[in-house]
Amino acid sequence: MLSKTIVIGLSLLAGLVSAEGLVAGDGCREQSCWIASLSGSTNEVYSLHDGKRPSGGSVAGDKCIGQQLKKLGQPMPPGLRGLRRRHDGDAINFDVAETAEIEKRQSGGCKPYSMIFGRGTTEMGTMGSTVGPMLSSALGREWHVEGVSYSADMAGINCIGLPGGINCVKQIDALADKCPSTKIVLSGYSQGAMVGRICAAFASDAAKKQLVALALFGDPFNGASVKGVPQDRIKSWCEAKDGVCSGGLVIGAAHLAYTSNGNVKEAAKWMNEIVKKA
């Protein structure tokens, strides 16, 4: 158990509610749905709340958010620091080397089901060392599993998962192209949960047709909608005392409990059930 609470990235704004006009789904906590709308991944349009932006973040993070949203062809949100207002709406540029690496990782035959998983911040490897490997083992042999290739660093937190989300879009689109009959579930833990939501929102139409659900843990965007995904296909496992699930990214003992509280096994059961119904 942690002796201290570690505060990183977007600090918790106590008592903050969703921005006016933002439709908050069940489970929204504090500013979780607000920062989710900033990522462009939700059905709601991001706006300032009484002229104020969400708490926390950094100038470098704001610049990153603006740059990544530009890659996705999204409008520039109000209130970002250190950015000029002009926006040209560039599309995503697919790097040849990255695409080749994705194809190498996805070599072999197609399986009935596939999970693409985003690991938590500072975890090693593409699957991480906590939730990812445990969930992979619990799913069973019918599943192909791969981790999102992204840096999972502290800078990605202030950029609300957008760099990893864009990398994940490349992976899910490549997987759908290679295995058009495979049913796909996106999953992620902590920063990886943001990555998974952004990935689902901006995946190609073909990939979205194969996307069955999202299974998320310690989710900073807890309760938010995802473009093109029915709300009942989005399930977040969030401990009641997990500050990350409030969109404040306050890491305490509750955020580290997902491998020991039964949630991973519960998620694997739900994933196996939902892909068979789809």
N, C-alpha and C positions, 0 to 999 in steps of 0.2 A: 504494500500500500504506500502511496506517495506521502511523504511527510509534509510537503507543501503543494499548493495548487500552482500550476505553471500557466501563465497567461501568455498566449502567442497570437500574432496576427490581429484580427479584428477583435477588439476588446468588447466585453459584454456591456451593453447599455441597459442598466437596470430599469425595469418598468416600461421599456419601450414597446409600443404596439406597432402593428403593421401600418404602412403608409396609407393615407386616406385613398379610398378607391381600389385598394389592393384586396382581392378576394382571397382570404386565407383559408386553406383547406384544413381539415382536422389534423391536429398535431402540431400546428405552427407554434413556435415558442419565441418569445421576444422578437428578435429581428431575423429569424431564420428565413421566413418567406420574403422578407424585404431584400436581403442580399441575394436570394435565389433569383428574384426578378432582375437584379442588376446584371446577372450572368447572361441574360437573354434566353434562358432555357425554359421559362415558364409561360403560361398563357396570359399572364398579367404584364402590363407595361410598367417599367420602373419609373418612379417619380420621387422627388424629394418630399420630406414630411415636414410641413411648416417651414420650408426653406432649408431644412437640415438633411444631411446625408447620414447613412449608417455610421455608427461609431467605429473607431479603430482604423486599421489599414495604414497605408503609407503613400507618399507621393510616387515612389517607385512602383508600388502595387497598382496605383491608379493608372499610371502610364502603361503598365502591362495590360490591364483590363481594356484600356482603349485600343491598344495594338491588336489584342486577340479578338476583340469584337469586330474590328475592322476586317480581319481575316475572314470572319464568318459573315461578312456583309451586313452587320447589324448597325443600327443607328447609334450615334454617340450619346450615352446617357448624360443627364445633367449632373453637375457637381463634381466631376472628376478633376483632380488637381494636376497641374503641370502639363495640360494638353491644350492644343489649339482646337477650335471648334470644327474646322473643316474635316470632312469625312468623305472618302471616295468609294467606300464599299467594296474593297478588293475581295475576291473569292479566296478560298483556301488554296495554297500552293502545295501540291503533293511532291515531296522530295523523293527522288528516284532511289537513293540509298535506303531511306526509311522504308519505302514500299517493298524493296527487295528483302529487307530484314523481316518484315511482316510475313511475306510469302514463305520465307525459309522456316519461320516459327510455325506456320500453319501447314507445313508439308505433311503428307500422309492422307489416309482416307477420311471421309467425313463421318461424323457420328450423329445420332439422332438429335442430341442436345449439345449446346455449347454455352459455356460461361466465360465472359470476359470480365476480369476482376481488376479493380484499382486499389493498390495498396495504400496504407497510411503514410503520413509524412515521416521521412528518414528511414523507413523500412528498406531493407536490402532486397535485391532481386526484383523481378517483375511481380511476383505474387506476395512479397512481403514475408514476414516471419510469424504472424499471429493469426488473424482471421482467415486470410487467404488460403494457406495450406490446410487448415482444419476444415474449412468449407469444401475444398476440393476433394479431400479424402471422404467426406460424408456424402457426397453426391452419388458416387457409384460409377461403374465402368461404362455406362452409356453416354457419359459426358466427356466432351473435349473441353479442356480448361486452358486458358492463357491469361497472362497478366498484361496490363497496359504498360507499354514502354514509355515511361515519363520520369522526370527527375525526382518527383515526390519530395521536393525541398521546401524550405521555409518561404522562399520567394513565391512559390506556387500557392501558398495559403493567402497571401495578400493579393494575389491575382485570382482569387476565388475559384481555383481549379481549372481555369480556362486553358492553359497550355496542355495539361494532361487530357482534358476533354477533347481537344482538337486532335491529339495523337490517337485517342481512342476511336474517334470518328473514322480515321483511316483504317484502323484495325477491323471495326465492325463491318465497314463497307467491303473490305477485302475478303472477310470471312463469308459474308452473304454472297458475294460473287463466286467464290470457290465452292461453297456448299449451299446451294439455293433451297434445299429441303430441310436444312438444320434449323431447329428452333433455338433461339438465342435468349439468354438472360444476362443482363448487365448487373454487376454487383460491385461493391466497393466499401471500404472502411475509412472513415474520417475524411481526409482530403480526397481519397479515392471515391467516396460517395458523391462528392461534387463532380468529380470527373465522369462518373457513370451517368449522372443526370444530364450533364451537358452533352455527353456522347449520344444519349438517346434523343435529345431534342434536335440535334443537327445531323443525325445519320441520314443516309440516302433513303429515298422512298422504298427501294428494294429491301434495304436492311430493316427498315421499320416494319415491313410486312412480316419479317421473320422474328422480330423482337417480341417476346412474350411478356416479359416482366422485368422489374428492377427490384433487387434485394439489397438493402443498404444497412450499414451499421455505423453508429456514432455519426449521424448524418447532419452536417451543418445547415442543409437546406430542408430540414425536417418539416413535413407537412405541405410543402410547396407542390404545385402542379408541374408537369413536364409536357412540353409541346408534343402532341401526337400520341400520348400514352394515357389510357384510361386511369383514373385515380385508383381504382381497385386493383390495378396491376403494379402499383408502386407500394412497396412495403418497407418501412424503416424500423429497425430495431434500435430504440433509443432509451437508455437508462434514465430514470426520472431525475437523477442528480447529475446527468452528463451535461456540462455547460456547453460543450461543442454543439449539441442539438438545439441550442438557443441562438445559433448563428453568431455567437460571441467567441467561439474557439477557445474556451477556457478548459484546459485539460486537467482533470483530477482523476482520482481512483476509479470513478464510475466509467470514464472513457476507456479504461484499460480492462474492463470486466467482461467483454463480450465472448472471450474464449472459455470463460469459466462459469457463465450464468445460464447456459443452456440455449442461448439464442442462436448459435451457429447450427446446432442440430435441428432446431425448430425451423430455421431458414432453409436448410437442405430438404427437409420434409415438404415444406411449402413449395419450393422450387420444383421438386419432382412431381408434386400433385398438379401444379399449374401448367407445366409443359404438356402433361398428358391430356389435360382438358382442352388445350388450345387447338 
